Amino acid sequence: MADHTKSCVVLMFLMMAFLEGSMGAVYTVGDSAGWTNTGVDYESWASSHTFKVGDTVVFNYDNESNDVIQVTEENYNSCNSDDNPITILNSGNDKIELTDPGTYYFICSFPTGV
């Protein structure tokens, strides 16, 4: 069962990566605000971009109050970062290359994070 104490409702976003394109672009999640709890609507941010295989997304954040967890769609929908996360990142400046087409799901596992 999901730990509902995590504040994941606005903390996450999804990205579609398409199989076109050869030179990868670099996108900073949340633009200048980064991956923070400043009220950025990450779903809107992600929807305003067209991501392609080979692109890189950069997460900039304070690693004492945020992290980046890549999860499955099911765990995204239940806001569950504990059940077999795909990737756990916590450097404060993480880069993820989109290597496969599809939807990528990211959340923050901190209760007061993003």
N, C-alpha and C positions, 0 to 999 in steps of 0.2 A: 504494500500500500504506500502511496506517495506521502512524503513528509510535507504537509501543507503549511509548515511554518516558513518555508522558503518563499521569498518574494519573487516569484518567477513570472508573474502575469505580464508585466511590461518589460521584462528583462531579456527577452529572447526575440529572435527573429529567424526567418527562414530565407534561404537563398536558392534560387534555381540556377543550376549551371547547365549550359547547353553545349552540345558537342561541336560547336563551330569556333573558329578563331584559332590562330596559331601563336601570336604574340600575346602574352598575358598582361593584363592591366593590373594595377595595384589600387585597392580601395581601402580607405581607413574607415572602419565601422563607426558610425555616428559622426563622421567628418571631424571637424575640429573639437567637438565635445568628447569624442572617444566613446569608450564602453564604460559609462558612468551611470550614476543614478540622478542625472540632471534633468530628467523628464524627456529624453529623446525617445521618439516613437520608432523603435528599431524595425518593426514590421513595415512601416511606411518608408523608412530609409531604404530597406532592402528592396521593396517594391519599385522604388524609383530608379533602380539600377538594373542593367542586364548583365548578368554574370556569365562567363564562359569558362569552359575547361581551360586550365592554364593560368587563369586569373589568380591573384593573391588577395586575401582579405587580411587586414592588419587590425588587431585589437590592442588599443592603448588604454590602460587603466591603472588604478592604484591597486597593487596586488595584496595590500593588507585588508582591503574591503571588497574586492571583486576577484573573480576568476572567470575562465571560459571553459565550459564543458560542452563537448559535442555529444549529442544524444540521438537516439532513434526518434521517429515521429511519435511513437507511443509514449516514450518518456517525456518528450516535449509537451505533449497534450496533458500529461498528468503532472508536469513540473517535477519530475523525478530525476535527480542527478546521481542517485546512489545505485541504481540497478544497471550494471554493466555499461558505464559510459564508454563512448567510442574513443574520445580523447579528453585528457585533462590538461589544461594549460594554466600556468600561474606566474609567469615571469613579469607581467605588466606591459609587455610589448611582444605580443605573439603574432606570428604570421602563419596563415594556413593557405596552402595552394589547393585550389579546386582541381582535383585530379580526375574526377569522374562526373559525368552528367547526372543530374538529379537534384533533389532538395537536400539541403544541409540544415540541421537544426542545432542551435546553440543556446545555452542558458547560463546563468550565473548561479552558483550553489550557495552563496552567502545570503543569510536571512535579510540583511539590509543592503544587499548589493544592487547592481544595476536596476 
